[in-house]
Amino acid sequence: MTPARGELMVVETAEAFAEAGARLFADAAAAAQGRFVAGLAGGSTPKSIYRRLAEPPYRTSLRWDAMDLVPGDERFVAHDSPDSNLHMIRGALIDRLDHPVGGLHAVPFEGLTVDRAAAAYEQTLKDLYGHETLRPEQPFFDICFLGMGDDGHTASLLPGQPDLLDERQRWVLPVTKGRPESRVTLTYPVLESSRVVVFVVSGEGKRAMLDAILSGRDTTVPAARLQPQGRLLWLADRAAAGRWAS
């Protein structure tokens, strides 16, 4: 079967899932010209990929000092909170490296409202990019990892929220409804400004939604609406892939 959108990579084991994600990251880094900018998904699914990147050969073969790492969304909590995506990324990857990365760009928190934090994070990304507007010939991300919820959300772009899903000017928005805690999320324009987008999907609980997207039956959920500038790849384990694994 051929997915309605993008390419599908199905792996058999948890170890193969982590290795496949790490290899995609490393290949994108090798192809990058100049500094390498990667978008990192939060949640539990990509954690094994980040841990694999902190092991040989990636730990020593990649130029971590020439990288900028950008979380795609964040709960509006302190950076040391166990609920923070930044906290997970640091524990799984950053703190396990021998040398610091060139830049780890965190959503600011201390002393700010969620609206001000989103505005400040957007300016941080524009400073990193070097322009106030996105340019087709200059993708923001070399690779961007995204997760997908069983409701089809990605980053913190949530179903049924047109103020998030229809935004085409702002790069970053506050998310103040739909979840117990406020969040900050990147929007479609900057997520789509990517040479490679990799959705990482694991577990039987994601099977129905992934099947609906891959088959083209559902084109309305946030993950299905993302139209990256470059390559789109779905990295799934057998439990999530279901009938697509055959």
DRENRO-189801 format. One record per residue: residue in three letters; x, y, z of N, C-alpha, C in turn. Coordinates in steps of 0.2 Angstrom, whole numbers, padded with zeros to 4 digits, always signed. Example, Ala and Ser with C-alpha at 12.3 -4.5 7.8 and 13.67 -1.06 7.14 Angstrom:
ALA+0066-0028+0039+0062-0022+0039+0066-0016+0039/SER+0064-0011+0035+0068-0005+0036+0064+0000+0039/
//
This chain:
MET+0004-0006+0000+0000+0000+0000+0004+0006+0000/THR+0002+0011-0003+0006+0018-0004+0002+0023+0001/PRO+0005+0026+0005+0002+0031+0009-0001+0037+0005/ALA-0006+0040+0007-0009+0046+0003-0005+0052+0004/ARG-0001+0052+0009+0004+0058+0009+0011+0055+0013/GLY+0016+0057+0009+0023+0055+0012+0025+0048+0011/GLU+0030+0047+0015+0033+0040+0015+0032+0037+0022/LEU+0032+0030+0021+0031+0026+0028+0037+0022+0029/MET+0040+0022+0035+0045+0018+0037+0042+0014+0043/VAL+0042+0007+0042+0039+0003+0048+0045-0001+0051/VAL+0046-0001+0057+0051-0005+0060+0048-0010+0065/GLU+0052-0015+0066+0050-0021+0070+0051-0021+0078/THR+0056-0017+0080+0057-0017+0087+0059-0010+0090/ALA+0058-0009+0096+0060-0003+0099+0067-0001+0098/GLU+0072-0005+0098+0078-0004+0096+0079-0001+0089/ALA+0075-0004+0084+0076-0002+0077+0072+0005+0076/PHE+0067+0006+0080+0064+0013+0080+0069+0018+0082/ALA+0072+0017+0088+0077+0022+0090+0083+0023+0085/GLU+0085+0017+0082+0091+0018+0077+0089+0021+0071/ALA+0083+0020+0069+0080+0023+0062+0080+0031+0063/GLY+0077+0033+0069+0076+0040+0070+0083+0043+0071/ALA+0088+0040+0074+0094+0043+0075+0098+0043+0068/ARG+0097+0038+0064+0100+0038+0058+0097+0044+0053/LEU+0091+0045+0053+0088+0051+0050+0091+0057+0052/PHE+0092+0058+0058+0095+0064+0061+0102+0065+0059/ALA+0106+0060+0059+0113+0060+0057+0113+0061+0050/ASP+0109+0058+0046+0109+0059+0038+0108+0067+0037/ALA+0103+0069+0040+0101+0076+0039+0107+0081+0041/ALA+0110+0079+0047+0116+0083+0049+0121+0083+0044/ALA+0122+0077+0041+0128+0077+0036+0126+0081+0030/ALA+0120+0081+0028+0118+0085+0022+0117+0092+0023/ALA+0117+0095+0029+0116+0102+0031+0122+0106+0028/GLN+0121+0112+0026+0126+0117+0024+0127+0122+0029/GLY+0132+0122+0033+0133+0127+0038+0130+0124+0044/ARG+0127+0128+0048+0124+0126+0055+0118+0121+0053/PHE+0117+0117+0058+0111+0112+0057+0106+0113+0062/VAL+0100+0114+0060+0094+0116+0064+0089+0110+0064/ALA+0088+0108+0070+0083+0102+0071+0077+0104+0076/GLY+0071+0102+0074+0066+0103+0078+0065+0096+0082/LEU+0063+0097+0088+0063+0091+0092+0056+0090+0095/ALA+0053+0084+0095+0046+0083+0098+0047+0081+0105/GLY+0042+0083+0109+0042+0081+0116+0038+0075+0117/GLY+0036+0073+0123+0032+0067+0125+0037+0061+0125/SER+0034+0055+0126+0038+0049+0127+0041+0046+0121/THR+0037+0047+0115+0039+0043+0109+0046+0044+0107/PRO+0048+0050+0106+0055+0051+0103+0061+0050+0108/LYS+0059+0049+0115+0064+0049+0120+0070+0044+0118/SER+0068+0038+0115+0073+0033+0114+0077+0035+0108/ILE+0075+0039+0104+0079+0042+0098+0084+0046+0101/TYR+0082+0051+0105+0087+0055+0108+0092+0051+0112/ARG+0090+0046+0116+0095+0042+0120+0100+0039+0115/ARG+0097+0036+0110+0102+0033+0105+0107+0038+0102/LEU+0105+0044+0101+0109+0049+0098+0115+0051+0103/ALA+0114+0050+0109+0119+0051+0115+0124+0045+0115/GLU+0123+0040+0111+0127+0034+0111+0132+0034+0105/PRO+0137+0030+0105+0141+0029+0099+0137+0026+0094/PRO+0138+0027+0087+0143+0032+0085+0141+0039+0085/TYR+0135+0040+0086+0132+0047+0085+0135+0052+0090/ARG+0136+0050+0096+0139+0054+0101+0145+0057+0099/THR+0149+0054+0096+0156+0056+0094+0157+0059+0087/SER+0152+0056+0082+0153+0057+0075+0150+0064+0073/LEU+0145+0066+0077+0141+0072+0075+0144+0078+0078/ARG+0143+0084+0074+0146+0090+0076+0141+0094+0080/TRP+0140+0092+0087+0135+0095+0091+0136+0102+0092/ASP+0142+0104+0092+0144+0112+0093+0141+0116+0087/ALA+0139+0113+0081+0137+0116+0076+0129+0115+0075/MET+0126+0113+0080+0119+0112+0080+0115+0117+0084/ASP+0109+0118+0081+0104+0122+0085+0097+0117+0086/LEU+0095+0116+0092+0090+0112+0093+0084+0116+0096/VAL+0078+0115+0093+0072+0119+0094+0066+0114+0096/PRO+0064+0114+0102+0058+0111+0104+0052+0113+0100/GLY+0048+0109+0097+0042+0111+0093+0036+0114+0098/ASP+0036+0112+0104+0031+0115+0108+0033+0113+0116/GLU+0030+0117+0120+0032+0116+0127+0026+0118+0132/ARG+0026+0114+0137+0021+0116+0142+0024+0122+0146/PHE+0019+0126+0148+0022+0132+0151+0023+0131+0158/VAL+0029+0128+0160+0031+0126+0166+0038+0128+0167/ALA+0041+0127+0173+0048+0129+0174+0052+0124+0170/HIS+0058+0126+0168+0062+0121+0164+0064+0115+0168/ASP+0065+0115+0174+0067+0109+0178+0061+0105+0180/SER+0055+0106+0178+0049+0102+0179+0049+0096+0175/PRO+0047+0090+0179+0047+0084+0175+0042+0084+0169/ASP+0037+0089+0169+0032+0089+0164+0035+0093+0158/SER+0041+0096+0158+0044+0100+0153+0047+0096+0148/ASN+0045+0097+0141+0049+0094+0136+0056+0095+0136/LEU+0058+0101+0138+0065+0103+0138+0069+0099+0143/HIS+0065+0097+0149+0068+0093+0154+0069+0086+0151/MET+0065+0083+0147+0066+0077+0144+0071+0077+0139/ILE+0072+0082+0135+0077+0082+0130+0084+0083+0133/ARG+0084+0087+0139+0091+0087+0142+0093+0080+0145/GLY+0088+0077+0149+0090+0071+0152+0091+0065+0147/ALA+0088+0065+0141+0089+0059+0137+0095+0061+0132/LEU+0096+0067+0131+0101+0068+0126+0107+0073+0128/ILE+0105+0079+0130+0110+0085+0131+0115+0083+0136/ASP+0112+0081+0142+0116+0080+0148+0120+0073+0147/ARG+0119+0069+0142+0123+0063+0141+0129+0064+0136/LEU+0129+0070+0133+0134+0071+0128+0141+0074+0131/ASP+0146+0073+0128+0153+0075+0131+0154+0082+0130/HIS+0151+0085+0125+0152+0092+0123+0145+0096+0123/PRO+0145+0102+0124+0138+0106+0123+0136+0106+0116/VAL+0130+0107+0115+0127+0108+0108+0128+0116+0107/GLY+0128+0117+0101+0129+0124+0099+0123+0129+0102/GLY+0117+0126+0102+0111+0130+0104+0105+0126+0106/LEU+0103+0126+0112+0097+0123+0114+0092+0129+0116/HIS+0087+0130+0112+0083+0136+0112+0076+0134+0116/ALA+0076+0136+0122+0070+0135+0126+0065+0140+0126/VAL+0059+0138+0127+0053+0143+0128+0055+0146+0135/PRO+0055+0153+0135+0056+0156+0141+0050+0156+0146/PHE+0052+0156+0152+0046+0155+0157+0046+0160+0163/GLU+0052+0161+0166+0052+0164+0172+0050+0172+0171/GLY+0045+0174+0175+0043+0181+0175+0039+0183+0169/LEU+0036+0178+0165+0032+0180+0159+0025+0177+0160/THR+0021+0180+0156+0015+0177+0154+0016+0172+0149/VAL+0011+0167+0147+0012+0163+0142+0012+0167+0135/ASP+0008+0172+0135+0008+0176+0129+0014+0180+0127/ARG+0017+0182+0133+0024+0185+0132+0029+0180+0130/ALA+0029+0174+0133+0034+0169+0132+0033+0167+0124/ALA+0027+0166+0122+0027+0165+0115+0030+0170+0110/ALA+0028+0176+0112+0031+0182+0108+0039+0182+0108/ALA+0041+0181+0114+0049+0181+0115+0052+0175+0111/TYR+0049+0169+0112+0051+0163+0108+0051+0164+0101/GLU+0046+0167+0098+0046+0169+0091+0051+0173+0089/GLN+0053+0178+0093+0059+0183+0091+0065+0179+0091/THR+0066+0174+0096+0072+0170+0097+0073+0166+0090/LEU+0067+0163+0088+0068+0159+0081+0069+0164+0075/LYS+0067+0170+0075+0068+0174+0070+0075+0176+0070/ASP+0078+0177+0076+0085+0179+0076+0089+0173+0074/LEU+0087+0167+0076+0091+0161+0074+0091+0161+0066/TYR+0085+0162+0063+0084+0161+0056+0088+0167+0052/GLY+0088+0173+0055+0091+0178+0052+0087+0183+0048/HIS+0080+0181+0048+0075+0185+0044+0069+0186+0048/GLU+0065+0191+0046+0058+0191+0050+0053+0187+0046/THR+0054+0185+0040+0049+0181+0037+0052+0175+0034/LEU+0049+0170+0033+0051+0164+0030+0052+0164+0023/ARG+0058+0161+0020+0059+0161+0013+0059+0154+0010/PRO+0056+0153+0005+0055+0147+0002+0062+0143+0000/GLU+0067+0148-0001+0073+0145-0003+0078+0143+0003/GLN+0075+0145+0009+0079+0144+0015+0075+0141+0020/PRO+0074+0134+0020+0070+0131+0025+0073+0133+0032/PHE+0068+0133+0037+0070+0135+0044+0074+0128+0047/PHE+0071+0123+0046+0073+0116+0049+0077+0112+0044/ASP+0082+0109+0046+0085+0104+0042+0081+0097+0043/ILE+0079+0096+0049+0075+0091+0050+0070+0093+0056/CYS+0064+0090+0056+0059+0092+0061+0056+0086+0063/PHE+0057+0083+0070+0053+0078+0072+0047+0080+0076/LEU+0041+0077+0074+0035+0078+0077+0032+0072+0079/GLY+0028+0073+0085+0024+0067+0087+0017+0068+0085/MET+0013+0063+0086+0006+0063+0085+0002+0060+0090/GLY-0003+0063+0092-0008+0061+0097-0013+0056+0094/ASP-0017+0052+0099-0022+0048+0096-0028+0052+0093/ASP-0028+0059+0095-0033+0063+0092-0031+0067+0086/GLY-0025+0065+0084-0022+0068+0078-0018+0075+0079/HIS-0017+0077+0085-0014+0083+0086-0006+0082+0085/THR-0003+0087+0084+0004+0087+0083+0007+0094+0086/ALA+0013+0093+0089+0016+0099+0093+0010+0100+0098/SER+0008+0107+0099+0002+0108+0103-0003+0111+0098/LEU-0003+0109+0092-0009+0111+0087-0014+0106+0088/LEU-0020+0109+0091-0025+0104+0094-0031+0105+0089/PRO-0034+0099+0089-0041+0099+0085-0046+0104+0087/GLY-0049+0107+0082-0055+0111+0084-0053+0118+0087/GLN-0047+0120+0085-0045+0127+0087-0042+0131+0081/PRO-0047+0134+0078-0045+0137+0072-0040+0143+0073/ASP-0040+0146+0079-0035+0151+0080-0028+0148+0080/LEU-0027+0142+0081-0020+0139+0080-0019+0136+0073/LEU-0024+0133+0071-0024+0129+0065-0024+0133+0058/ASP-0027+0139+0059-0027+0143+0053-0022+0149+0053/GLU-0018+0149+0058-0013+0155+0058-0007+0154+0053/ARG-0006+0159+0049-0001+0158+0044+0004+0164+0044/GLN+0004+0168+0049+0009+0174+0050+0013+0173+0056/ARG+0010+0171+0062+0014+0170+0068+0018+0164+0067/TRP+0024+0163+0070+0028+0157+0070+0026+0153+0077/VAL+0024+0157+0082+0023+0154+0089+0017+0157+0092/LEU+0013+0152+0095+0007+0155+0098+0006+0152+0105/PRO+0003+0155+0109+0001+0152+0116-0005+0148+0115/VAL-0005+0143+0119-0011+0138+0119-0014+0138+0126/THR-0020+0141+0127-0023+0142+0133-0029+0138+0134/LYS-0031+0134+0130-0037+0130+0131-0036+0123+0127/GLY-0040+0118+0130-0039+0112+0127-0035+0107+0130/ARG-0031+0109+0135-0026+0105+0139-0026+0108+0146/PRO-0025+0104+0151-0025+0106+0158-0020+0112+0159/GLU-0015+0112+0156-0010+0117+0157-0009+0121+0151/SER-0007+0128+0151-0005+0132+0145+0001+0129+0142/ARG+0001+0130+0136+0007+0128+0132+0009+0134+0127/VAL+0015+0132+0124+0018+0137+0118+0019+0132+0113/THR+0017+0134+0107+0018+0129+0101+0021+0133+0095/LEU+0025+0130+0091+0026+0132+0084+0020+0131+0080/THR+0019+0135+0075+0013+0135+0070+0015+0132+0064/TYR+0010+0131+0059+0012+0127+0053+0017+0131+0049/PRO+0017+0137+0048+0022+0140+0044+0029+0138+0045/VAL+0031+0138+0051+0038+0137+0053+0039+0129+0053/LEU+0034+0125+0055+0035+0118+0055+0036+0115+0048/GLU+0032+0119+0044+0032+0116+0037+0038+0119+0033/SER+0042+0124+0036+0048+0126+0033+0054+0121+0035/SER+0054+0115+0032+0058+0110+0034+0060+0106+0028/ARG+0067+0104+0028+0069+0100+0023+0066+0093+0023/VAL+0066+0091+0030+0063+0084+0031+0059+0085+0037/VAL+0052+0082+0037+0048+0081+0043+0047+0074+0044/VAL+0049+0072+0051+0048+0065+0053+0043+0065+0058/PHE+0037+0062+0057+0032+0060+0062+0034+0053+0065/VAL+0035+0053+0072+0037+0047+0075+0031+0045+0079/VAL+0029+0039+0077+0022+0036+0080+0023+0029+0082/SER+0021+0028+0088+0022+0021+0091+0016+0019+0096/GLY+0015+0013+0096+0010+0010+0100+0003+0009+0097/GLU-0001+0004+0099-0007+0002+0097-0012+0008+0097/GLY-0011+0012+0102-0016+0018+0103-0016+0023+0098/LYS-0011+0023+0094-0010+0028+0088-0013+0024+0081/ARG-0014+0018+0081-0015+0014+0075-0021+0017+0071/ALA-0027+0018+0074-0033+0020+0071-0032+0027+0067/MET-0029+0032+0071-0027+0038+0068-0022+0038+0063/LEU-0017+0034+0064-0012+0034+0058-0015+0031+0052/ASP-0019+0026+0053-0022+0023+0047-0027+0028+0043/ALA-0030+0032+0047-0035+0036+0044-0031+0042+0040/ILE-0025+0044+0042-0021+0048+0039-0018+0045+0033/LEU-0015+0040+0034-0011+0036+0028-0015+0034+0023/SER-0022+0032+0024-0026+0030+0019-0030+0036+0016/GLY-0029+0042+0019-0032+0048+0016-0039+0049+0018/ARG-0042+0045+0023-0049+0045+0025-0050+0052+0029/ASP-0044+0054+0033-0045+0060+0037-0039+0065+0035/THR-0042+0070+0032-0037+0076+0030-0038+0082+0034/THR-0042+0081+0040-0043+0087+0044-0040+0088+0050/VAL-0037+0082+0053-0034+0083+0060-0027+0086+0059/PRO-0025+0090+0064-0019+0094+0063-0013+0090+0060/ALA-0011+0084+0062-0006+0080+0059-0007+0080+0051/ALA-0013+0078+0049-0014+0077+0042-0014+0084+0038/ARG-0015+0089+0041-0015+0096+0038-0008+0099+0037/LEU-0003+0096+0040+0004+0098+0039+0007+0097+0032/GLN+0009+0102+0028+0012+0101+0021+0019+0104+0021/PRO+0024+0100+0023+0031+0102+0023+0033+0104+0016/GLN+0038+0108+0016+0041+0111+0010+0045+0105+0007/GLY+0048+0101+0011+0052+0095+0009+0049+0088+0010/ARG+0053+0084+0012+0051+0077+0013+0047+0076+0019/LEU+0042+0072+0018+0038+0070+0024+0038+0062+0025/LEU+0040+0060+0031+0041+0053+0032+0037+0051+0039/TRP+0034+0046+0039+0031+0043+0045+0035+0037+0047/LEU+0038+0038+0053+0042+0032+0056+0037+0029+0062/ALA+0035+0023+0060+0031+0019+0065+0033+0012+0067/ASP+0031+0010+0073+0032+0004+0074+0027-0001+0072/ARG+0027-0007+0072+0022-0012+0070+0016-0011+0073/ALA+0016-0009+0080+0010-0009+0083+0005-0003+0081/ALA+0009+0003+0079+0005+0009+0077+0004+0008+0069/ALA+0008+0004+0065+0007+0004+0058+0001-0001+0057/GLY+0000-0006+0061-0006-0010+0059-0006-0014+0053/ARG-0011-0013+0049-0011-0016+0042-0006-0013+0037/TRP-0003-0008+0039+0002-0004+0034+0009-0008+0035/ALA+0009-0012+0040+0016-0016+0041+0017-0021+0037/SER+0011-0024+0034+0012-0030+0029+0014-0028+0022/
//
